[in-house]
C-alpha cells in the first residue's frame, strides 16, 4: 500500500466518529508503536526519513505521530503512518527467515469536520472505498477503542459531492472564457477522462478520453442522452501572490475519494517530489473539493434552470449538427426524393 508521498497516490475519504479530541487521538496512536520482533503493526511519524518501506525485514524509524498546525485552508490535523510487515515469498529464503516479510505502510490524516472527523487514508485500490475494510482502518479502530469503545469509522465523508451533475457543472466552468472563479482565485482549468454511463435500460459505460468541452461531439451526445457522468480528471489552477500559476490535477470520485494525476500538475517552490504529492493531497482534501461543493450548492441558477437549459441547448445543437451533415451527404437529394410527402 502507498503513503501520501508515494509516486502513485489514491486517497480514501471516510468519517471517524469518536469522543476523543485531536490530541487524544494522537496520544493513543503514539503509544501503539510497531513491534519489529513480533512483527506487530503500529503507528509512527509520517516523515519519510529512514522509512525503510519495502525493505525485507525492515525496521520502522523512530518518531511519533504529530499534529500539524492549521495553515490557511488546511485545518489542524493528526498526521500518522501505520507500519506493518507483509509476507513476500522469496523461494531462495528459508520459510522461517524474517526476510520473507517486507515493511509496508499506510498514511492517515485526521481533522475535525462537521462534528466528526474527516479521515483520509492513502490507498492503491481501484475502488477506493474498499479501504474501509482494510488493515489500516481496523488497526486505527483497535487503537482508539482502547480509550473510546464507541469509536467507529463510517463510509463517506464531508467530501461527498452528492450529485453526478457536478461533473457537468465542472465542465461548464472549464469551458467558459474567461474561466469563472469558484472561490479564492481558484478556477477549473480542464476536465478530462470523464466516465459516461448511458441512461438506458441496458446501461453501457464508456470513457471520454482526453480533455472534454462543450464542443466535443461525444460529450454533447452524453449530455443529450442524459448519461450519468463521472468520475473525471479535474485540474484546478490558482495564481499566488507573486503572479505564478499553480496547477493541481486528480481523478475525482463522487464520494470524495480521489487519485492524484501528477503529470498534469505544475508546482512552484516545491522541489521535492514527496512534498509535491503531500501538498496535492492536502489541497484537494481541504481546499478544492470543499470549494467545489460550496460553489456548486451556491449556484442556485444551476439547479433551477441553467442545467436543464444547457441540456436542451446541447440537444438542439447536436440535432442541428447531424441534420447539416445529412444534407451535405452525396446522396441526400436521392434520399429526399424517395421519402413520402409530409
C-alpha positions in Angstrom: 0.0 0.0 0.0 1.3 3.5 -0.7 1.8 6.5 1.5 0.7 10.1 0.7 4.2 10.7 -0.7 4.2 7.6 -2.9 4.6 8.0 -6.7 1.0 6.8 -7.3 -1.4 8.0 -4.7 -5.1 7.4 -4.2 -6.9 8.8 -1.2 -10.0 7.3 0.5 -12.1 9.8 2.4 -14.0 8.4 5.4 -15.6 9.6 8.6 -14.2 8.9 12.0 -16.7 9.2 14.9 -15.2 9.4 18.4 -15.5 11.4 21.6 -11.7 11.8 21.6 -10.1 15.1 20.8 -7.3 15.5 18.3 -4.5 15.5 20.9 -6.0 12.4 22.5 -6.2 10.6 19.1 -2.5 11.5 18.5 -1.6 10.3 22.0 -3.4 7.0 21.5 -1.6 6.3 18.3 1.8 7.4 19.8 1.7 4.6 22.4 0.7 1.9 19.9 4.0 1.6 18.2 5.2 -1.2 15.9 7.0 -4.2 17.3 9.7 -5.4 15.0 10.5 -8.6 16.9 6.9 -9.8 16.8 6.0 -8.1 13.5 3.1 -6.3 15.2 2.0 -3.3 13.3 1.9 0.1 14.9 1.9 3.9 14.5 4.8 6.2 13.8 5.5 9.6 12.3 4.7 10.1 8.6 8.1 11.5 8.0 9.8 9.7 5.1 13.3 9.9 6.6 14.6 6.4 7.1 11.2 4.9 6.5 12.6 1.6 5.2 9.4 0.9 3.3 9.6 -2.2 1.0 12.8 -3.3 2.8 12.9 -7.0 3.7 12.6 -7.4 7.4 12.7 -3.6 7.5 12.7 -1.7 10.9 10.4 1.2 11.2 12.0 4.5 12.1 11.5 6.3 15.4 9.2 9.3 15.6 5.7 9.7 16.9 2.5 10.8 15.1 2.2 14.5 15.1 -0.4 17.3 15.0 0.1 19.6 12.1 -0.8 23.3 12.6 -3.7 25.0 10.9 -2.4 26.9 7.9 -4.8 28.7 5.6 -7.4 26.1 4.3 -5.5 23.3 5.9 -7.1 22.6 9.4 -5.2 21.3 12.4 -4.8 17.6 11.8 -3.2 14.4 13.1 -0.6 13.0 10.7 0.4 9.4 11.2 1.8 6.4 9.4 0.8 2.8 10.2 3.7 0.4 9.7 3.2 -3.4 9.2 5.0 -6.4 7.7 3.6 -8.2 4.6 4.6 -11.6 3.5 6.5 -11.6 0.2 7.7 -15.0 -0.8 11.3 -15.5 -1.9 11.9 -19.1 -2.8 15.7 -18.5 -2.2 15.0 -17.9 1.5 14.0 -20.4 4.2 10.3 -20.2 5.2 11.2 -19.2 8.7 13.5 -16.4 7.5 12.4 -12.9 8.7 13.4 -11.6 5.3 10.3 -13.3 3.8 8.5 -10.2 5.2 8.7 -6.7 3.8 8.0 -3.5 5.7 4.9 -1.6 4.4 3.0 1.4 5.5 -0.2 3.5 5.1 -0.7 7.1 5.9 -3.7 8.8 7.6 -4.6 12.4 8.1 -7.4 13.2 10.7 -9.1 16.6 11.1 -12.3 17.9 12.7 -15.2 18.1 10.3 -18.9 18.7 10.8 -19.0 17.4 14.4 -16.9 14.3 13.5 -13.5 13.8 11.9 -12.5 13.6 8.3 -10.3 10.5 7.9 -8.0 10.5 4.8 -6.3 7.1 4.1 -3.6 6.5 1.4 -4.6 3.7 -0.9 -3.7 1.9 -4.1 -7.1 0.3 -4.5 -9.0 0.9 -7.8 -12.2 1.0 -5.8 -11.1 3.3 -3.0 -14.0 2.6 -0.7 -12.6 -1.0 -0.2 -10.0 0.6 2.2 -12.7 0.9 4.8 -12.5 -2.9 5.3 -8.7 -2.8 5.2 -5.8 -3.3 7.6 -5.3 0.3 8.5 -8.8 1.2 9.5 -9.1 -1.9 11.6 -5.8 -1.0 13.3 -7.0 2.6 13.8 -10.2 1.5 15.4 -8.5 -1.1 17.7 -6.2 1.6 18.9 -8.8 4.3 19.5 -11.4 1.9 21.0 -8.9 1.3 23.9 -9.9 4.8 25.1 -13.3 5.2 23.4 -15.1 1.9 22.9 -17.8 3.7 20.8 -15.3 4.9 18.2 -16.3 3.9 14.6 -15.4 4.5 11.0 -18.2 5.2 8.6 -18.1 5.2 4.8 -18.5 8.6 3.1 -17.4 12.0 4.4 -17.9 15.7 4.1 -16.1 15.5 0.8 -19.0 13.6 -0.8 -20.1 15.7 -3.8 -23.6 14.1 -3.8 -24.8 14.6 -7.4 -23.4 13.3 -10.7 -24.3 16.5 -12.5 -21.5 18.2 -10.6 -19.2 16.8 -13.4 -21.3 18.6 -16.0 -21.2 21.7 -13.8 -17.4 21.5 -13.6 -17.1 21.0 -17.3 -19.1 24.1 -18.0 -16.9 26.1 -15.6 -13.8 24.9 -17.5 -15.4 25.8 -20.9 -16.3 29.4 -20.2 -13.9 32.2 -21.2 -12.6 33.7 -19.0 -12.9 30.8 -16.6 -15.0 31.9 -13.6 -13.6 32.0 -10.1 -15.1 29.2 -7.9 -13.5 30.7 -4.8 -10.3 32.4 -3.6 -9.0 32.8 -7.1 -9.3 29.1 -8.0 -10.5 28.1 -11.4 -11.4 24.8 -13.1 -8.7 24.6 -15.8 -9.9 21.5 -17.5 -11.9 18.2 -17.2 -10.6 15.1 -18.9 -11.1 11.3 -19.0 -14.7 11.6 -17.8 -16.8 8.4 -17.4 -20.2 8.3 -19.1 -22.8 5.7 -18.4 -25.7 5.7 -20.8 -29.1 6.2 -19.2 -30.8 3.3 -20.9 -32.5 0.0 -19.9 -29.2 -1.8 -20.5 -26.7 0.7 -19.4 -23.3 0.9 -21.1 -20.3 2.6 -19.6 -17.6 4.4 -21.5 -14.7 6.8 -21.0 -14.3 10.0 -22.9 -10.5 10.0 -23.1 -8.6 13.3 -23.2 -10.0 16.7 -22.4 -13.7 17.3 -22.8 -15.5 20.5 -23.5 -18.9 21.8 -24.7 -17.9 21.4 -28.4 -16.8 17.7 -28.4 -19.5 15.6 -30.1 -19.1 12.6 -27.9 -19.6 14.8 -24.9 -22.6 16.5 -26.4 -24.1 13.1 -27.1 -23.5 12.1 -23.4 -25.3 15.3 -22.3 -28.1 14.9 -24.8 -28.6 11.2 -23.8 -28.8 12.1 -20.1 -25.8 9.9 -19.3 -24.6 9.6 -15.8 -21.2 11.3 -15.7 -18.1 10.6 -13.6 -15.6 10.1 -12.3 -13.3 12.5 -14.1 -9.8 14.0 -14.0 -10.1 17.6 -13.0 -7.3 20.2 -13.0 -7.6 23.3 -10.8 -5.4 26.4 -11.3 -4.7 29.3 -9.0 -2.3 32.3 -9.0 -0.1 33.0 -6.0 0.8 36.4 -4.7 3.8 36.5 -7.0 1.7 36.0 -10.1 2.8 32.4 -10.6 0.2 29.8 -11.7 -0.1 26.6 -9.7 -2.0 23.6 -11.2 -3.1 20.5 -9.4 -4.9 17.6 -11.0 -6.6 14.5 -9.7 -9.3 12.0 -10.6 -12.4 12.9 -8.5 -14.9 10.3 -7.4 -18.4 11.3 -6.4 -18.0 10.1 -2.8 -15.0 12.3 -2.2 -12.2 9.8 -2.9 -9.5 11.0 -5.4 -6.3 9.8 -7.1 -3.6 12.3 -7.9 -2.6 12.9 -11.5 0.8 14.5 -11.1 1.8 14.6 -14.8 -0.7 17.5 -15.3 0.2 19.3 -12.2 2.6 22.3 -12.0 4.2 23.2 -8.7 6.1 26.2 -7.6 8.9 26.2 -4.9 8.2 22.6 -4.1 11.3 20.9 -5.3 11.0 17.6 -3.5 8.5 15.1 -5.2 7.4 13.9 -1.8 6.4 17.4 -0.8 4.6 18.0 -4.1 2.5 14.9 -3.6 1.6 15.6 0.1 0.7 19.2 -0.9 -1.5 17.9 -3.7 -3.3 15.5 -1.3 -4.0 18.3 1.2 -5.1 20.9 -1.4 -7.7 18.5 -2.8 -9.0 17.4 0.5 -9.0 20.7 2.3 -9.4 23.3 -0.4 -10.5 22.2 -3.9 -13.2 19.6 -3.1 -14.8 21.7 -0.3 -14.6 24.7 -2.6 -16.4 22.8 -5.4 -19.1 21.6 -3.1 -19.7 25.1 -1.7 -19.7 26.8 -5.1 -22.0 24.1 -6.6 -24.5 24.4 -3.8 -24.4 28.2 -4.0 -25.2 28.2 -7.8 -29.0 28.3 -7.4 -29.4 29.1 -11.1 -27.8 25.8 -12.0 -30.4 23.8 -10.0 -33.4 25.9 -11.1 -32.8 26.3 -14.8 -29.2 26.5 -16.1 -28.6 22.8 -16.0 -31.8 22.0 -18.0 -31.3 24.9 -20.3 -27.8 23.6 -21.1 -29.1 20.1 -21.8 -31.8 21.4 -24.1 -29.2 23.7 -25.9 -26.9 20.8 -26.5 -29.7 18.5 -27.7 -30.7 21.1 -30.2 -27.0 21.8 -31.2 -26.5 18.0 -31.7 -29.6 17.7 -33.8 -28.6 20.7 -36.0 -25.1 19.3 -36.4 -26.3 15.9 -37.7 -29.1 17.4 -39.8 -26.5 19.6 -41.5 -24.3 16.6 -42.1 -27.1 14.7 -43.6 -28.0 17.5 -46.0 -24.5 17.6 -47.4 -24.3 13.9 -47.9 -23.6 12.9 -51.5 -26.9 11.1 -51.8 -29.1 13.5 -49.9 -31.1 14.6 -52.9 -31.8 11.0 -53.9 -32.8 10.1 -50.4 -35.1 13.1 -50.0 -36.8 12.3 -53.3 -37.7 8.8 -52.2 -39.3 10.0 -48.9 -43.1 10.1 -48.7 -44.6 13.6 -48.8 -45.1 15.0 -45.4 
